[in-house]
Amino acid sequence: MPGKHHAEARYRELRALAHRKAASLLPSDPHVRIRDIDCGALEAFAATWAGHPVRAVAWPWPEIAQRFRRNYPERFEAAIWSGEWLCGLAIGRPNNAGDMVALHFLEGCPDVGHPLKGSVHQAALEALFAYALAISATRIRINDPLPGAVRLYVALGFRLEIPKSGGSYCEKEI
């Protein structure tokens, strides 16, 4: 399927541009790298996060990444590193109209001593914002944010929406 491979390559390049832009905007750590969620990220996840007792949500990142990779060439994904330390993982996708990019999953390393503690959301949102601009989306969304994070997102200019159909999201025009 040449079309699918062409789309995958096109969006991979757009993600790489967004990752580089986001990393350049993060003043907290000069060793920050943002990449796609590759085998190295999933190996680091398995070795350090998977069985950690204080994870807020035990998301199965290998399965999530595989599902998004298989179904959505236009997906957003980010593995956030500081040096050799995997500090965060994020993944989402644009809506069908392409005018909004939603972040479906975001998780920071559960180790309280990791170098980007308290900044993983900033790195992920910068990358999401840059990716949304690259694909000409006009909104970014965080689907089903953890209740403790809503205040943070609202402080960053997002508005909380609670549809009658259930769930919630935080959304921001860009």
C-alpha positions, 0 to 999 in steps of 0.5 A: 500500500504505497498510500499508507506508507507515504502518509506514514512517512509524511506524518513522521516528518511532521512529528519530528519537526514538532518534537525538535521545535518543542524541545528547543522551547524547554528551558528546564533541561538542555538534554531534553529529546523528544522522539516518536515512541520507538522500541527504545522507549518501550524497552525503557518503559518496561524496565522502569515504569511498567511495574512501578507501584505509584503509577497514577494509571497503569496504561499498557503503552506497548499496546497503545502505541501499536494500536495507534501506529496500526490505525492512525498514520496521522497520529501524534506521539512523543517519548520525552527523554532527558539524557538516557532517562525516559521521562514521559510518553504521550499519544493522540490523534487528529479528529476526522476533520483535521481541525483538532488534535487530541491527546489521548494518553499522557504519562510521566515517569513515576520515579519522583527523582526523574529530571523532568519531574513537573515538566513532562506536561509542558514538553508534551503540550509544546510538542502537541501544539507544534504538531497541531500547527504543522497539520493546520489544526486550530484546536488542541484537546486533552481527552479525559484529563485526570481530575488533579490535572484539570486545574493545571490545564485551565491555568494554561488557557484550556477550558474544561468541557463536560459533554452530556454524553459523558467523559470530559476534555480540556480544549484550547484554540491555537 
